[in-house]
């Protein structure tokens, strides 16, 4: 993680939010999801770069935003079919 950027983020964010100590903040920013939520909340007050750039500046790998594809248990066709079927049967 880039200590300098984290320190600037911490100092600026502490003006608007009640943050934990810096070490806890630093540990939280190592979690991609928490870092992105932090970015969203800070974008209200500051000009923050796009998520890819933000994560890269923090020291995340370039492919950090790629999400793992989850296999769906049922295809979309079957879900739609069953949803319509139950609506027709239950009248909902």
C-alpha positions as CSV (number, residue, x, y, z in Angstrom):
1,X,0.0,0.0,0.0
2,X,1.1,3.5,-0.8
3,X,1.7,5.1,2.7
4,X,1.8,8.6,1.4
5,X,-1.5,8.4,-0.4
6,X,-3.1,6.6,2.5
7,X,-1.9,9.3,4.9
8,X,-3.3,12.1,2.7
9,X,-6.6,10.2,2.4
10,X,-6.8,9.7,6.2
11,X,-6.0,13.4,6.9
12,X,-8.6,14.7,4.5
13,X,-11.3,12.1,5.4
14,X,-10.9,12.8,9.1
15,X,-12.2,16.3,8.5
16,X,-15.6,14.9,7.5
17,X,-15.8,11.5,9.1
18,X,-15.0,10.1,12.5
19,X,-12.3,7.6,11.6
20,X,-10.5,5.0,13.6
21,X,-6.7,5.3,14.2
22,X,-4.5,5.3,11.1
23,X,-3.3,1.7,11.5
24,X,-6.9,0.4,11.5
25,X,-7.7,2.7,8.5
26,X,-4.7,1.3,6.7
27,X,-5.8,-2.3,7.4
28,X,-9.3,-1.5,6.2
29,X,-8.0,0.0,3.0
30,X,-6.3,-3.2,2.1
31,X,-9.7,-4.7,1.5
32,X,-10.8,-3.8,-2.0
33,X,-14.5,-3.6,-1.2
34,X,-13.9,-1.3,1.8
35,X,-11.6,0.9,-0.3
36,X,-14.2,1.3,-3.0
37,X,-16.9,2.2,-0.5
38,X,-14.6,4.7,1.0
39,X,-13.9,6.2,-2.4
40,X,-17.6,6.5,-3.1
41,X,-18.2,8.4,0.2
42,X,-15.2,10.7,-0.3
43,X,-16.2,11.5,-3.9
44,X,-19.0,13.7,-2.4
45,X,-16.4,16.0,-0.9
46,X,-13.3,15.6,-3.1
47,X,-12.4,15.0,-6.7
48,X,-11.4,11.4,-6.5
49,X,-10.1,9.4,-9.6
50,X,-12.0,6.6,-11.2
51,X,-12.1,3.3,-9.2
52,X,-9.4,1.7,-11.4
53,X,-7.0,4.6,-10.9
54,X,-7.9,4.9,-7.2
55,X,-7.1,1.2,-6.5
56,X,-4.0,1.4,-8.6
57,X,-2.8,4.4,-6.6
58,X,-3.4,2.6,-3.4
59,X,-1.3,-0.3,-4.6
60,X,-3.8,-2.8,-5.7
61,X,-2.9,-4.9,-8.8
62,X,-4.2,-3.7,-12.1
63,X,-6.8,-6.4,-12.4
64,X,-8.2,-5.8,-8.9
65,X,-11.6,-4.6,-10.3
66,X,-12.2,-7.7,-12.3
67,X,-14.9,-9.7,-10.6
68,X,-14.9,-13.5,-10.5
69,X,-17.8,-14.9,-12.5
70,X,-20.1,-16.9,-10.5
71,X,-22.0,-19.7,-12.1
72,X,-25.7,-19.5,-11.7
73,X,-27.4,-22.4,-10.3
74,X,-30.3,-22.1,-12.8
75,X,-30.2,-20.4,-16.2
76,X,-32.1,-17.2,-16.7
77,X,-34.6,-18.9,-18.9
78,X,-35.7,-21.3,-16.1
79,X,-35.8,-18.6,-13.5
80,X,-38.0,-16.5,-15.8
81,X,-40.2,-19.5,-16.6
82,X,-40.7,-20.4,-12.9
83,X,-41.4,-16.8,-11.9
84,X,-44.1,-16.4,-14.6
85,X,-45.5,-19.9,-13.7
86,X,-45.8,-19.1,-10.0
87,X,-47.4,-15.7,-10.8
88,X,-49.9,-17.4,-13.0
89,X,-50.7,-20.1,-10.5
90,X,-50.8,-17.9,-7.4
91,X,-52.3,-14.9,-9.2
92,X,-49.6,-12.6,-7.8
